[in-house]
Amino acid sequence: MSTAPEYRITAMAAEHAGQVLAIYRLGIDEGDATFETTAPTWEEFDTTKLPEHRHVALGPTGRVLGWVAAVPVSDRCAYAGVVEHSVYVHPDARGHGVGAALLRELTRSAEAAGIWTIQSGVFPENTASLALHRKVGFRVVGTRERIGRHHGVWRDVVLIERRSPVV
């Protein structure tokens, strides 16, 4: 017997800002989620993320359990259907399908907008993220070796993508 998830996916709004940025900060602090070393302000986050492709998972009390957001990869018209995404789940909410549900909602909103590729770069050490993405249809394109420094250490990034079968 399956039970309904204890969360719902909805559009990200300004009222979620504090919790979204706190979850981002937790991911930054873990060290294998991003090259970023500080979370942006809500204003910076809000102006860079595509409004129609920002979603949160809310628990029964309205607590943000995780979020997903996308940015365009380029302003060149050839890349109009390509976005880069980030997905973060609060450590207490991991392992309950929140990340997969967020990625499925991003896929739905992206395809509805005519986006044909969702991509991201993931540190190879972030095996949970790689497994999550694989589970929802992303594939590994390749590894970009020593692509950037993180706390003074060169890091590799695994380039992943999901190509839409309908766009």
C-alpha beads as a LAMMPS data file, in Angstrom:
LAMMPS data file: protein, C-alpha beads

167 atoms
166 bonds

1 atom types
1 bond types

-500.0 500.0 xlo xhi
-500.0 500.0 ylo yhi
-500.0 500.0 zlo zhi

Masses

1 110.0

Atoms # bond

1 1 1 0.000 0.000 0.000
2 1 1 1.442 3.367 -0.984
3 1 1 0.920 6.509 1.014
4 1 1 0.737 10.059 -0.270
5 1 1 3.925 12.074 0.169
6 1 1 4.071 14.401 3.139
7 1 1 4.853 17.388 0.962
8 1 1 3.488 19.288 -1.984
9 1 1 5.290 21.030 -4.829
10 1 1 4.380 24.640 -5.546
11 1 1 5.796 27.745 -7.188
12 1 1 8.579 29.438 -5.241
13 1 1 7.549 32.837 -3.897
14 1 1 9.165 35.637 -1.911
15 1 1 7.560 34.246 1.250
16 1 1 9.862 31.209 0.889
17 1 1 13.030 33.304 0.564
18 1 1 14.484 32.823 4.046
19 1 1 14.022 29.063 4.055
20 1 1 15.225 28.648 0.450
21 1 1 18.419 30.569 1.190
22 1 1 18.933 28.671 4.464
23 1 1 18.752 25.344 2.590
24 1 1 21.158 26.738 0.000
25 1 1 23.530 27.746 2.810
26 1 1 23.387 24.208 4.250
27 1 1 24.356 22.808 0.848
28 1 1 27.207 25.288 0.532
29 1 1 28.454 24.367 4.013
30 1 1 28.512 20.641 3.161
31 1 1 31.180 21.427 0.564
32 1 1 30.123 19.233 -2.386
33 1 1 27.096 21.073 -3.753
34 1 1 28.455 24.189 -5.465
35 1 1 31.466 26.352 -6.151
36 1 1 29.648 29.166 -4.321
37 1 1 30.945 29.963 -0.853
38 1 1 28.115 32.244 0.261
39 1 1 24.401 32.263 -0.430
40 1 1 23.134 35.205 -2.451
41 1 1 20.667 37.730 -1.163
42 1 1 17.045 37.091 -2.082
43 1 1 17.223 40.013 -4.515
44 1 1 20.202 38.423 -6.320
45 1 1 18.527 35.006 -6.332
46 1 1 15.220 36.457 -7.505
47 1 1 16.716 38.393 -10.417
48 1 1 18.840 35.529 -11.759
49 1 1 16.479 32.530 -11.515
50 1 1 13.764 32.087 -14.125
51 1 1 10.441 32.790 -12.334
52 1 1 8.459 30.072 -14.128
53 1 1 11.054 27.423 -13.274
54 1 1 11.388 27.901 -9.502
55 1 1 9.603 25.408 -7.284
56 1 1 9.604 24.440 -3.616
57 1 1 8.512 21.345 -1.740
58 1 1 6.435 22.290 1.285
59 1 1 5.844 20.016 4.255
60 1 1 2.452 19.769 6.005
61 1 1 3.224 22.815 8.165
62 1 1 4.384 24.924 5.205
63 1 1 8.077 24.389 5.936
64 1 1 10.271 24.431 2.806
65 1 1 11.854 20.981 2.441
66 1 1 13.701 21.670 -0.790
67 1 1 13.813 23.777 -3.905
68 1 1 14.739 23.710 -7.578
69 1 1 15.474 26.656 -9.880
70 1 1 16.882 27.254 -13.336
71 1 1 18.827 29.916 -15.200
72 1 1 19.413 30.348 -18.929
73 1 1 22.786 29.027 -20.084
74 1 1 23.234 31.740 -22.703
75 1 1 21.515 34.730 -24.231
76 1 1 22.299 33.405 -27.729
77 1 1 19.098 32.402 -29.535
78 1 1 20.499 28.943 -30.393
79 1 1 20.466 28.131 -26.673
80 1 1 16.974 29.486 -25.939
81 1 1 15.812 25.993 -24.986
82 1 1 18.675 25.162 -22.630
83 1 1 18.720 25.900 -18.911
84 1 1 21.028 25.045 -16.046
85 1 1 19.394 24.037 -12.808
86 1 1 20.106 23.663 -9.113
87 1 1 18.225 21.421 -6.712
88 1 1 18.675 21.455 -2.940
89 1 1 16.919 19.387 -0.278
90 1 1 17.108 20.087 3.443
91 1 1 19.219 17.362 5.117
92 1 1 16.248 16.353 7.300
93 1 1 14.065 15.774 4.213
94 1 1 16.469 13.705 2.127
95 1 1 15.561 10.173 1.120
96 1 1 11.817 10.845 0.912
97 1 1 11.433 11.611 -2.799
98 1 1 11.539 15.392 -2.424
99 1 1 14.417 15.898 -4.855
100 1 1 12.868 13.628 -7.491
101 1 1 9.501 15.388 -7.177
102 1 1 11.172 18.783 -7.582
103 1 1 13.095 17.631 -10.655
104 1 1 9.942 16.175 -12.195
105 1 1 8.147 19.502 -11.664
106 1 1 11.068 21.379 -13.226
107 1 1 10.923 19.009 -16.197
108 1 1 7.187 19.626 -16.550
109 1 1 7.521 23.422 -16.431
110 1 1 10.532 23.392 -18.759
111 1 1 8.838 21.249 -21.393
112 1 1 5.689 23.386 -21.203
113 1 1 7.908 26.396 -21.991
114 1 1 9.616 24.697 -24.938
115 1 1 12.892 23.986 -23.141
116 1 1 14.618 20.954 -24.628
117 1 1 17.643 20.574 -22.361
118 1 1 18.057 20.855 -18.602
119 1 1 21.668 20.587 -17.538
120 1 1 23.861 20.973 -14.494
121 1 1 27.360 20.379 -13.219
122 1 1 27.751 18.129 -10.187
123 1 1 30.888 17.437 -8.197
124 1 1 31.738 13.721 -8.657
125 1 1 31.889 13.362 -4.864
126 1 1 28.188 14.248 -4.689
127 1 1 27.108 10.694 -5.440
128 1 1 23.617 11.187 -3.961
129 1 1 22.897 14.007 -6.423
130 1 1 24.231 12.000 -9.352
131 1 1 22.045 9.022 -8.366
132 1 1 18.990 11.270 -7.960
133 1 1 19.467 12.798 -11.397
134 1 1 20.017 9.407 -13.005
135 1 1 16.777 8.202 -11.401
136 1 1 14.749 10.958 -13.083
137 1 1 16.238 10.629 -16.547
138 1 1 19.442 12.669 -16.589
139 1 1 22.535 11.255 -18.227
140 1 1 26.214 11.953 -17.768
141 1 1 27.660 13.864 -20.707
142 1 1 31.222 13.841 -19.392
143 1 1 33.585 15.130 -16.756
144 1 1 35.079 18.595 -16.931
145 1 1 38.411 18.103 -15.215
146 1 1 39.845 20.785 -12.960
147 1 1 37.184 23.215 -14.181
148 1 1 37.423 25.522 -11.170
149 1 1 38.921 26.099 -7.766
150 1 1 36.891 25.573 -4.632
151 1 1 38.541 26.714 -1.414
152 1 1 41.860 26.700 -3.279
153 1 1 41.484 23.123 -4.587
154 1 1 40.896 22.274 -8.249
155 1 1 37.585 20.433 -8.642
156 1 1 36.140 18.298 -11.403
157 1 1 32.503 18.636 -12.424
158 1 1 30.332 15.940 -13.978
159 1 1 28.181 17.519 -16.685
160 1 1 24.686 16.015 -16.685
161 1 1 21.693 16.702 -18.869
162 1 1 18.139 15.685 -19.549
163 1 1 16.997 16.023 -23.133
164 1 1 13.256 16.308 -23.628
165 1 1 11.684 13.614 -25.768
166 1 1 8.738 15.922 -26.547
167 1 1 10.269 19.337 -27.282

Bonds

1 1 1 2
2 1 2 3
3 1 3 4
4 1 4 5
5 1 5 6
6 1 6 7
7 1 7 8
8 1 8 9
9 1 9 10
10 1 10 11
11 1 11 12
12 1 12 13
13 1 13 14
14 1 14 15
15 1 15 16
16 1 16 17
17 1 17 18
18 1 18 19
19 1 19 20
20 1 20 21
21 1 21 22
22 1 22 23
23 1 23 24
24 1 24 25
25 1 25 26
26 1 26 27
27 1 27 28
28 1 28 29
29 1 29 30
30 1 30 31
31 1 31 32
32 1 32 33
33 1 33 34
34 1 34 35
35 1 35 36
36 1 36 37
37 1 37 38
38 1 38 39
39 1 39 40
40 1 40 41
41 1 41 42
42 1 42 43
43 1 43 44
44 1 44 45
45 1 45 46
46 1 46 47
47 1 47 48
48 1 48 49
49 1 49 50
50 1 50 51
51 1 51 52
52 1 52 53
53 1 53 54
54 1 54 55
55 1 55 56
56 1 56 57
57 1 57 58
58 1 58 59
59 1 59 60
60 1 60 61
61 1 61 62
62 1 62 63
63 1 63 64
64 1 64 65
65 1 65 66
66 1 66 67
67 1 67 68
68 1 68 69
69 1 69 70
70 1 70 71
71 1 71 72
72 1 72 73
73 1 73 74
74 1 74 75
75 1 75 76
76 1 76 77
77 1 77 78
78 1 78 79
79 1 79 80
80 1 80 81
81 1 81 82
82 1 82 83
83 1 83 84
84 1 84 85
85 1 85 86
86 1 86 87
87 1 87 88
88 1 88 89
89 1 89 90
90 1 90 91
91 1 91 92
92 1 92 93
93 1 93 94
94 1 94 95
95 1 95 96
96 1 96 97
97 1 97 98
98 1 98 99
99 1 99 100
100 1 100 101
101 1 101 102
102 1 102 103
103 1 103 104
104 1 104 105
105 1 105 106
106 1 106 107
107 1 107 108
108 1 108 109
109 1 109 110
110 1 110 111
111 1 111 112
112 1 112 113
113 1 113 114
114 1 114 115
115 1 115 116
116 1 116 117
117 1 117 118
118 1 118 119
119 1 119 120
120 1 120 121
121 1 121 122
122 1 122 123
123 1 123 124
124 1 124 125
125 1 125 126
126 1 126 127
127 1 127 128
128 1 128 129
129 1 129 130
130 1 130 131
131 1 131 132
132 1 132 133
133 1 133 134
134 1 134 135
135 1 135 136
136 1 136 137
137 1 137 138
138 1 138 139
139 1 139 140
140 1 140 141
141 1 141 142
142 1 142 143
143 1 143 144
144 1 144 145
145 1 145 146
146 1 146 147
147 1 147 148
148 1 148 149
149 1 149 150
150 1 150 151
151 1 151 152
152 1 152 153
153 1 153 154
154 1 154 155
155 1 155 156
156 1 156 157
157 1 157 158
158 1 158 159
159 1 159 160
160 1 160 161
161 1 161 162
162 1 162 163
163 1 163 164
164 1 164 165
165 1 165 166
166 1 166 167
